[in-house]
Amino acid sequence: MERREAAEAGQGGGAGPADPAGLEGAAAHESPVALDDLVVFLSRLTGLLLRTSGEGAHLIERAVADSARAFGGSASLLLVPEAAALAVTAADGATRTVTVHGVPEVFRLDQVAALQPLLAEVRGGTIGLAAADRRLAAIVAAPAPYPWWLKFLGIVLFSLGFAPLMQPTWYEIGATAVLAALAAGLAVAAERVPVLERILPLVVSVVVSVVTIEVFADDPARGGPVLLMLPALFFFVPGDYLSAATAELSAGLITTGAIRLVYSVFLLVQLYLGVLLGVVVTGTDTRALFDVAADADLPRWALFLAWIVFTAGTVLAFAIPVRFFVPLLVLVYVTVGVQSAFTKLVGETGGTFVAAVVLAAAATLIARRPGRPPRLILILPGFFTLTVGSLGMRGLTTLAGGYVIEGFQDLMKLVTIVTALAVGLVVGGALVEGGGLRHTPGRDVAEPL
């Protein structure tokens, strides 16, 4: 585990909109706060940051430490992706250490959006500890912003928008509509059935595999079954975790990055195993798991509009506030345009790296201003367009089909692309902030990426 004396970190960033009920003035920070109250607030904050750290936990300590300092105390963390040992010291010197748990995920980004202005107020000294804790408790307890049917629609749109990237054919779009509806139904049901939630990637991949093989993969001219399955499974592919693990390793957080990497591989293997079980259930030869693409028949306008569908799906599926749709869409088109242009010049790896640099730099600049989306939310849709996780699924399933050379090529491409993407995100942030992932003053770290 990595120990960071988080009290060393400085913090900047603009203040968000103040809560009238919580405006206790800067004087509230001048009065010593009780250790018990400070521990409750920082524990709640650490838990929320852990749960929303699907893109990397390496900046949690800085947000927690800056909040502790704002109330006259200090804090340090012993951190792993799903837990933290939090040592808190109050202004009077009293100290306490607590353990906080929180499994990382990226499915409630509305909480990330609500947290950023609160942390800005805490850092600016415009809200007292009691009011800040009430606001934080409300963020943690808030229900999902969209009803279940909108999340269902979001997952379907997310998959449909991604489908042309696998095969630009109308048949791919039609198959994805059906398969994504099945996957989305299971994802929504899992929120109400805890047992299903624990094995959701496996169950979804089995269902998608069986239906694909039995219904849609009857003609090789329509493309291989792997390419037909992937868009419906894309919501569950841990490409973001893979990239976050690489970023944490590059930042020197060896244990955190290694644990997240193992967890990412575990999720990927669940999907892979589900696809194989589908093959077994249907009695199909594994040689059927090829990923040769069909001839394209989608017009250019359909490919262009697909990214609008994709971004709308991302907003609904990941509970992102609707007001952020336009800046997210702009960044998606910028990312796709940069990647396409530079891929022609320097190849796929170089194109991905440059696109990641541009995405991270642009997101960091936009997120600096008060009222703008957090950096994590700005990066997420553009990140998905770079399709890291799907390479791992394609590699594993192609290997299982007996296509050894093609499978290893996909897996090797996964390693190079995920590294290029993660390093590109680090470089992009460093170019704007001047400090990368180091503990530098004046950096806004309200979001965990």
C-alpha positions in Angstrom: 0.0 0.0 0.0 1.1 3.6 -0.7 1.3 6.0 2.2 1.0 9.7 1.3 1.3 12.5 3.7 -1.6 14.2 2.1 -1.3 17.3 4.3 1.6 18.4 2.1 -0.6 19.0 -1.0 -1.8 22.4 -2.0 -5.1 23.1 -3.8 -6.6 25.7 -6.0 -9.8 25.9 -8.1 -12.8 28.2 -8.3 -15.7 28.1 -5.9 -18.9 26.6 -7.0 -22.4 27.9 -6.2 -22.9 28.3 -2.4 -25.6 26.7 -0.4 -27.5 29.5 1.4 -28.2 27.2 4.3 -24.6 26.4 4.6 -23.0 29.8 4.4 -21.4 30.2 7.7 -18.6 32.5 6.5 -14.9 32.2 6.7 -15.1 32.8 10.4 -16.5 29.3 10.8 -13.0 27.9 9.9 -11.3 30.0 12.5 -13.0 28.2 15.4 -11.5 24.9 16.3 -13.6 21.9 15.2 -14.0 18.8 17.3 -12.1 15.7 16.3 -15.2 13.6 16.2 -16.9 15.9 13.8 -13.9 16.2 11.5 -13.5 12.4 11.4 -17.1 11.9 10.5 -16.9 14.4 7.6 -13.5 13.1 6.3 -14.6 9.5 6.5 -17.8 10.2 4.6 -15.8 12.1 2.0 -13.2 9.4 1.6 -15.8 6.8 1.2 -17.6 8.7 -1.6 -14.2 9.4 -3.3 -13.3 5.7 -3.2 -16.7 4.7 -4.7 -16.4 7.2 -7.5 -12.7 6.4 -8.2 -13.2 4.2 -11.2 -10.8 6.3 -13.1 -8.0 6.2 -10.5 -7.7 6.7 -6.7 -4.4 8.6 -6.8 -5.9 12.0 -6.1 -8.2 11.1 -3.3 -5.6 11.9 -0.6 -5.2 15.4 -1.9 -9.0 16.2 -1.8 -9.2 14.8 1.7 -6.1 16.6 3.0 -7.2 19.9 1.6 -10.6 19.5 3.3 -8.9 18.7 6.6 -6.6 21.7 6.4 -9.5 24.0 5.6 -11.0 23.1 9.0 -7.7 23.5 10.9 -6.6 19.9 10.9 -4.6 17.5 8.8 -5.0 14.0 7.3 -3.0 11.3 5.8 -4.1 8.1 4.0 -2.9 4.6 3.6 -4.7 3.8 0.3 -5.8 0.9 -1.8 -8.5 1.1 -4.5 -11.3 -0.2 -2.2 -10.2 1.0 1.2 -8.2 3.6 3.1 -6.7 3.9 6.5 -7.5 7.5 7.4 -5.4 9.3 10.1 -7.0 12.6 11.2 -5.5 15.2 13.4 -7.6 18.1 14.7 -6.4 21.6 15.5 -5.9 20.8 19.1 -3.5 17.9 18.3 -5.9 15.1 19.0 -5.5 12.2 16.5 -7.7 9.3 15.4 -7.3 6.6 12.7 -10.2 5.0 11.0 -10.7 2.6 8.2 -13.0 3.5 5.3 -14.3 1.1 2.6 -15.7 1.9 -0.8 -15.8 -0.3 -4.0 -14.8 1.7 -7.0 -17.3 2.3 -9.8 -18.2 4.9 -12.4 -22.0 4.5 -12.5 -23.1 7.6 -10.4 -21.3 10.6 -11.9 -24.0 12.9 -10.6 -22.4 12.6 -7.2 -19.0 13.6 -8.7 -20.7 16.7 -10.2 -22.3 17.6 -6.9 -19.2 17.1 -4.9 -16.9 19.5 -6.9 -18.6 22.8 -5.8 -18.9 21.6 -2.2 -15.1 20.9 -2.0 -14.5 24.3 -3.7 -16.5 26.0 -0.9 -14.7 24.0 1.8 -11.3 25.1 0.4 -12.5 28.7 0.0 -13.6 28.9 3.7 -17.2 29.8 2.9 -18.9 26.9 4.6 -18.6 25.5 8.1 -18.0 21.8 9.0 -21.5 21.1 10.1 -23.1 22.5 7.0 -20.5 20.8 4.8 -21.2 17.5 6.4 -25.0 17.9 5.9 -24.4 18.7 2.2 -22.1 15.7 1.8 -24.5 13.4 3.5 -27.2 14.6 1.1 -25.0 13.9 -1.9 -24.2 10.4 -0.6 -27.9 9.6 0.1 -29.3 11.2 -3.1 -31.2 8.7 -5.3 -30.1 8.2 -8.9 -31.1 11.3 -11.0 -32.8 9.2 -13.7 -35.5 6.5 -13.4 -34.6 3.0 -14.4 -36.1 3.2 -17.8 -33.8 6.1 -18.7 -30.8 4.1 -17.6 -32.1 1.2 -19.7 -32.3 3.6 -22.7 -28.9 5.0 -21.9 -27.2 1.6 -22.0 -28.9 0.8 -25.3 -27.9 4.2 -26.9 -24.4 3.8 -25.5 -24.1 0.4 -27.3 -25.7 1.6 -30.5 -23.4 4.6 -30.7 -20.4 2.3 -30.4 -21.6 -0.4 -32.8 -20.4 1.3 -36.0 -16.9 1.3 -34.6 -17.0 -2.5 -34.6 -18.7 -2.9 -38.0 -20.2 0.0 -40.0 -23.2 -2.0 -41.2 -26.9 -1.8 -40.7 -27.0 -5.4 -39.6 -24.6 -4.6 -36.8 -26.9 -1.7 -35.7 -30.0 -4.0 -35.7 -28.3 -6.8 -33.9 -26.9 -4.4 -31.3 -30.3 -2.9 -30.6 -31.7 -6.3 -29.6 -28.6 -7.5 -27.7 -28.1 -4.2 -25.9 -31.7 -4.3 -24.8 -31.1 -7.7 -23.2 -27.9 -6.4 -21.5 -29.6 -3.2 -20.3 -32.5 -5.2 -18.9 -30.1 -7.3 -16.8 -28.1 -4.2 -15.7 -31.3 -2.5 -14.4 -32.5 -5.7 -12.8 -29.2 -6.2 -11.0 -29.8 -2.9 -9.0 -32.7 -4.7 -7.3 -31.2 -8.2 -7.1 -27.9 -8.2 -5.1 -27.0 -11.8 -6.2 -27.3 -10.9 -9.8 -25.2 -7.7 -9.3 -22.2 -9.7 -8.1 -22.1 -11.9 -11.2 -23.6 -9.4 -13.7 -20.7 -9.4 -16.3 -20.8 -13.2 -16.5 -24.6 -13.4 -16.8 -24.7 -10.7 -19.4 -22.0 -12.2 -21.5 -23.7 -15.6 -21.4 -27.0 -14.3 -22.5 -25.5 -12.1 -25.3 -23.3 -14.9 -26.5 -26.2 -17.4 -26.7 -28.5 -15.0 -28.5 -25.8 -13.9 -30.9 -24.9 -17.4 -31.9 -28.4 -18.7 -32.2 -30.0 -15.7 -33.9 -27.6 -13.3 -35.5 -24.4 -15.2 -36.4 -25.9 -17.4 -39.0 -24.0 -15.9 -42.0 -20.3 -15.2 -42.0 -20.9 -12.4 -44.6 -22.6 -10.4 -41.8 -19.4 -10.4 -39.7 -18.0 -12.6 -37.0 -20.0 -13.2 -33.8 -17.3 -11.5 -31.6 -17.9 -8.2 -33.5 -21.6 -8.6 -33.1 -21.4 -9.2 -29.4 -19.0 -6.5 -28.4 -21.2 -3.4 -28.6 -23.8 -4.9 -26.3 -21.0 -5.9 -23.8 -19.1 -2.6 -24.1 -20.8 -1.0 -21.1 -19.4 -3.8 -18.9 -15.9 -3.9 -20.4 -13.4 -2.5 -17.8 -11.4 -0.3 -20.2 -11.5 2.6 -17.7 -10.1 0.4 -14.9 -7.3 -0.8 -17.1 -6.3 2.7 -18.0 -6.6 3.9 -14.4 -4.4 1.1 -13.3 -1.7 2.1 -15.8 -2.0 5.7 -14.7 -1.6 4.8 -11.0 1.4 2.6 -11.8 3.0 5.4 -13.7 2.4 7.7 -10.7 4.3 5.4 -8.4 1.2 3.9 -6.7 2.4 0.4 -7.2 0.0 -1.5 -4.9 -3.0 0.5 -5.9 -2.3 0.2 -9.6 -1.5 -3.5 -9.4 -4.7 -4.3 -7.4 -6.8 -2.4 -9.9 -5.1 -4.1 -12.8 -5.9 -7.5 -11.3 -9.5 -6.5 -10.7 -9.8 -5.3 -14.3 -8.5 -8.5 -15.7 -10.9 -10.4 -13.4 -13.9 -8.5 -14.9 -12.6 -9.1 -18.4 -12.2 -12.8 -17.8 -15.8 -12.9 -16.5 -17.0 -11.6 -19.8 -14.7 -13.9 -21.7 -15.9 -16.9 -19.7 -19.5 -16.0 -20.3 -18.9 -15.9 -24.1 -17.3 -19.4 -23.9 -20.3 -20.7 -21.8 -22.6 -19.4 -24.5 -20.6 -21.4 -27.0 -20.9 -24.5 -24.9 -24.7 -24.1 -24.2 -25.4 -23.7 -27.9 -23.1 -26.7 -28.9 -21.2 -24.5 -31.2 -17.5 -25.1 -32.2 -15.2 -22.5 -30.7 -13.8 -21.9 -34.2 -17.0 -19.9 -34.8 -15.5 -17.1 -32.6 -13.8 -15.2 -35.3 -14.0 -11.4 -35.7 -13.7 -10.8 -39.4 -15.7 -7.7 -40.3 -18.5 -7.5 -42.9 -18.4 -5.1 -45.8 -19.4 -1.6 -44.7 -22.8 -0.3 -45.9 -23.4 2.6 -43.5 -23.4 6.1 -45.0 -21.0 8.7 -43.6 -23.8 10.7 -42.0 -24.8 7.7 -40.0 -21.2 7.4 -38.7 -21.2 11.0 -37.8 -24.5 10.9 -35.9 -23.5 7.7 -34.1 -21.3 9.8 -31.7 -24.3 11.9 -30.8 -26.2 8.8 -29.9 -23.2 7.5 -28.0 -22.8 10.7 -25.9 -26.5 10.8 -25.1 -26.3 7.2 -24.0 -23.2 7.9 -21.8 -25.1 10.8 -20.1 -28.0 8.6 -19.2 -26.1 5.4 -18.4 -23.6 7.0 -16.1 -26.0 9.5 -14.4 -24.3 12.6 -15.8 -26.3 15.8 -15.5 -28.0 16.6 -18.8 -26.6 20.2 -18.8 -23.1 18.7 -19.5 -24.2 17.1 -22.8 -22.9 19.7 -25.2 -19.4 20.0 -23.8 -19.1 16.3 -23.7 -20.2 15.9 -27.3 -17.7 18.5 -28.4 -14.9 16.7 -26.6 -16.0 13.4 -28.2 -15.8 14.8 -31.7 -12.4 16.5 -30.9 -11.1 13.2 -29.6 -12.3 11.2 -32.6 -11.0 13.8 -35.0 -7.6 14.0 -33.5 -7.3 10.2 -33.2 -8.3 9.7 -36.8 -6.0 12.4 -38.2 -2.9 11.3 -36.3 -3.6 7.6 -36.8 -3.1 8.2 -40.5 0.1 10.1 -39.8 1.8 8.0 -37.0 -0.3 4.8 -36.6 -2.9 3.7 -34.1 -0.7 3.9 -31.0 0.5 7.3 -31.8 -2.9 8.5 -32.7 -4.4 7.2 -29.4 -1.6 8.9 -27.5 -2.1 12.3 -29.1 -5.8 12.1 -28.8 -5.5 11.3 -25.1 -3.1 14.2 -24.6 -5.5 16.6 -26.3 -8.5 15.2 -24.4 -6.9 15.5 -21.0 -5.5 19.0 -21.6 -8.9 20.3 -22.9 -10.8 18.6 -20.0 -8.4 20.1 -17.4 -8.7 23.6 -18.9 -12.5 23.5 -19.1 -12.9 22.0 -15.5 -10.9 24.9 -14.0 -13.9 27.3 -14.3 -16.6 27.4 -11.7 -19.8 25.7 -12.8 -18.1 23.6 -15.5 -18.2 19.8 -15.4 -15.6 18.0 -13.3 -12.6 16.7 -15.2 -13.6 13.0 -14.8 -16.9 13.6 -16.4 -15.4 15.6 -19.3 -12.8 12.8 -20.0 -15.1 9.8 -19.7 -17.0 9.8 -23.0 -13.9 10.8 -25.0 -12.0 8.0 -23.3 -14.6 5.4 -24.3 -14.2 6.4 -27.9 -10.6 5.1 -27.8 -12.0 1.6 -27.2 -9.3 0.2 -24.9 -11.3 -2.6 -23.2 -12.8 -4.1 -26.3 -9.3 -5.1 -27.6 -8.9 -7.4 -24.5 -12.3 -9.1 -25.2 -11.5 -9.5 -28.8 -8.1 -11.0 -28.0 -9.4 -13.5 -25.5 -12.3 -14.7 -27.5 -10.2 -14.9 -30.7 -7.7 -17.0 -28.8 -10.5 -19.3 -27.5 -11.6 -19.7 -31.1 -8.2 -21.2 -32.0 -7.0 -18.1 -33.9 -3.8 -17.8 -32.0 -1.9 -15.3 -34.0 -4.9 -12.9 -34.3 -5.7 -13.3 -30.6 -2.2 -12.5 -29.5 -2.1 -9.5 -31.9 -5.2 -8.1 -30.2 -3.8 -8.6 -26.7 -0.5 -7.0 -27.6 -2.4 -4.1 -29.1 -4.3 -3.9 -25.9 -1.1 -3.5 -23.9 0.3 -0.8 -26.2 -2.9 1.1 -26.6 -3.8 1.1 -22.9 -0.3 2.3 -22.0 -0.4 5.0 -24.7 -3.9 6.2 -23.5 -3.0 6.3 -19.8 0.4 8.1 -20.4 -1.4 10.4 -22.8 -3.9 11.4 -20.1 -1.0 12.0 -17.7 0.9 14.1 -20.2 -2.2 16.1 -21.1 -2.8 17.0 -17.5 0.9 17.8 -16.9 1.0 20.2 -19.9 -1.9 22.2 -18.5 -1.1 22.0 -14.8 2.7 21.8 -15.0 2.9 19.0 -12.5 1.2 15.9 -13.8 0.4 13.6 -11.0 2.8 15.1 -8.5 1.6 17.0 -5.4 1.7 20.5 -6.8 0.0 23.6 -5.4 -3.0 25.1 -7.1 -4.4 22.0 -8.7 -8.1 21.3 -8.6 -8.5 17.7 -7.5 -12.2 17.5 -6.7 -12.6 14.7 -9.2 -10.7 11.4 -8.9 -9.0 11.3 -12.3 
